[in-house]
Amino acid sequence: MTIEQYTPEKLDQFTLRLFDVAADIRDLAKSARDANFNGIPIHDKKALLWVESLEIWVKKSQANYEIALKERK
């Protein structure tokens, strides 16, 4: 596993990419709601695993940041 250095700007770019994905999902939900569509067949297993992994990655990144801040002092 490669460790990348993330600047605040790179974190912002990553966040905006996630927001774009979330906005697409919200658009899909709104469209389905407006069409009174009760269910969309979606294979979600991988997406849910990715989200879970992303949540873990964020927690680890926060912990690494806190450690780096303490070491800096």
Short mmCIF file of the C-alpha atoms (twelve columns), coordinates in Angstrom:
data_MODEL
# 
_entry.id   MODEL 
# 
loop_
_atom_site.group_PDB 
_atom_site.id 
_atom_site.type_symbol 
_atom_site.label_atom_id 
_atom_site.label_alt_id 
_atom_site.label_comp_id 
_atom_site.label_asym_id 
_atom_site.label_seq_id 
_atom_site.Cartn_x 
_atom_site.Cartn_y 
_atom_site.Cartn_z 
_atom_site.pdbx_PDB_model_num 
ATOM 1  C CA . MET A 1  0.000   0.000  0.000   1 
ATOM 2  C CA . THR A 2  1.415   3.356  -1.062  1 
ATOM 3  C CA . ILE A 3  1.098   6.312  1.275   1 
ATOM 4  C CA . GLU A 4  0.352   9.544  -0.563  1 
ATOM 5  C CA . GLN A 5  0.889   13.033 0.801   1 
ATOM 6  C CA . TYR A 6  -2.392  14.936 0.657   1 
ATOM 7  C CA . THR A 7  -2.375  18.705 0.697   1 
ATOM 8  C CA . PRO A 8  -5.523  20.495 1.842   1 
ATOM 9  C CA . GLU A 9  -6.193  21.257 -1.835  1 
ATOM 10 C CA . LYS A 10 -5.912  17.583 -2.806  1 
ATOM 11 C CA . LEU A 11 -8.305  16.689 0.027   1 
ATOM 12 C CA . ASP A 12 -10.726 19.315 -1.283  1 
ATOM 13 C CA . GLN A 13 -10.493 17.890 -4.818  1 
ATOM 14 C CA . PHE A 14 -11.202 14.404 -3.473  1 
ATOM 15 C CA . THR A 15 -14.141 15.722 -1.452  1 
ATOM 16 C CA . LEU A 16 -15.611 17.487 -4.477  1 
ATOM 17 C CA . ARG A 17 -15.391 14.244 -6.437  1 
ATOM 18 C CA . LEU A 18 -17.333 12.471 -3.686  1 
ATOM 19 C CA . PHE A 19 -19.896 15.280 -3.673  1 
ATOM 20 C CA . ASP A 20 -20.335 14.820 -7.440  1 
ATOM 21 C CA . VAL A 21 -21.035 11.107 -6.942  1 
ATOM 22 C CA . ALA A 22 -23.435 11.851 -4.094  1 
ATOM 23 C CA . ALA A 23 -25.217 14.455 -6.227  1 
ATOM 24 C CA . ASP A 24 -25.666 11.897 -9.014  1 
ATOM 25 C CA . ILE A 25 -27.214 9.465  -6.555  1 
ATOM 26 C CA . ARG A 26 -29.511 12.190 -5.206  1 
ATOM 27 C CA . ASP A 27 -30.568 13.038 -8.780  1 
ATOM 28 C CA . LEU A 28 -31.403 9.374  -9.350  1 
ATOM 29 C CA . ALA A 29 -33.459 9.295  -6.137  1 
ATOM 30 C CA . LYS A 30 -35.297 12.500 -7.067  1 
ATOM 31 C CA . SER A 31 -36.043 11.240 -10.558 1 
ATOM 32 C CA . ALA A 32 -37.359 7.929  -9.225  1 
ATOM 33 C CA . ARG A 33 -39.453 9.750  -6.625  1 
ATOM 34 C CA . ASP A 34 -40.872 12.148 -9.223  1 
ATOM 35 C CA . ALA A 35 -41.740 9.209  -11.485 1 
ATOM 36 C CA . ASN A 36 -43.393 7.445  -8.541  1 
ATOM 37 C CA . PHE A 37 -40.979 4.583  -9.136  1 
ATOM 38 C CA . ASN A 38 -40.946 2.337  -6.066  1 
ATOM 39 C CA . GLY A 39 -37.775 0.392  -6.686  1 
ATOM 40 C CA . ILE A 40 -34.653 0.450  -8.817  1 
ATOM 41 C CA . PRO A 41 -32.831 -2.864 -9.285  1 
ATOM 42 C CA . ILE A 42 -29.267 -2.118 -8.195  1 
ATOM 43 C CA . HIS A 43 -26.338 -4.367 -7.341  1 
ATOM 44 C CA . ASP A 44 -25.124 -2.578 -4.223  1 
ATOM 45 C CA . LYS A 45 -22.786 -5.019 -2.479  1 
ATOM 46 C CA . LYS A 46 -19.551 -3.566 -3.886  1 
ATOM 47 C CA . ALA A 47 -20.714 0.031  -3.447  1 
ATOM 48 C CA . LEU A 48 -21.614 -0.591 0.178   1 
ATOM 49 C CA . LEU A 49 -18.236 -2.272 0.780   1 
ATOM 50 C CA . TRP A 50 -16.470 0.684  -0.856  1 
ATOM 51 C CA . VAL A 51 -18.346 3.143  1.330   1 
ATOM 52 C CA . GLU A 52 -17.489 1.121  4.436   1 
ATOM 53 C CA . SER A 53 -13.842 1.022  3.381   1 
ATOM 54 C CA . LEU A 54 -13.915 4.765  2.718   1 
ATOM 55 C CA . GLU A 55 -15.320 5.409  6.199   1 
ATOM 56 C CA . ILE A 56 -12.493 3.354  7.717   1 
ATOM 57 C CA . TRP A 57 -9.952  5.158  5.525   1 
ATOM 58 C CA . VAL A 58 -11.233 8.534  6.752   1 
ATOM 59 C CA . LYS A 59 -10.962 7.498  10.421  1 
ATOM 60 C CA . LYS A 60 -7.409  6.213  9.874   1 
ATOM 61 C CA . SER A 61 -6.484  9.390  7.994   1 
ATOM 62 C CA . GLN A 62 -7.843  11.522 10.832  1 
ATOM 63 C CA . ALA A 63 -5.822  9.493  13.349  1 
ATOM 64 C CA . ASN A 64 -2.655  9.808  11.233  1 
ATOM 65 C CA . TYR A 65 -3.217  13.553 10.986  1 
ATOM 66 C CA . GLU A 66 -3.606  13.858 14.771  1 
ATOM 67 C CA . ILE A 67 -0.388  11.893 15.286  1 
ATOM 68 C CA . ALA A 68 1.474   14.049 12.749  1 
ATOM 69 C CA . LEU A 69 0.219   17.203 14.482  1 
ATOM 70 C CA . LYS A 70 1.473   15.974 17.858  1 
ATOM 71 C CA . GLU A 71 4.850   14.970 16.429  1 
ATOM 72 C CA . ARG A 72 5.179   18.384 14.841  1 
ATOM 73 C CA . LYS A 73 4.999   20.145 18.203  1 
# 
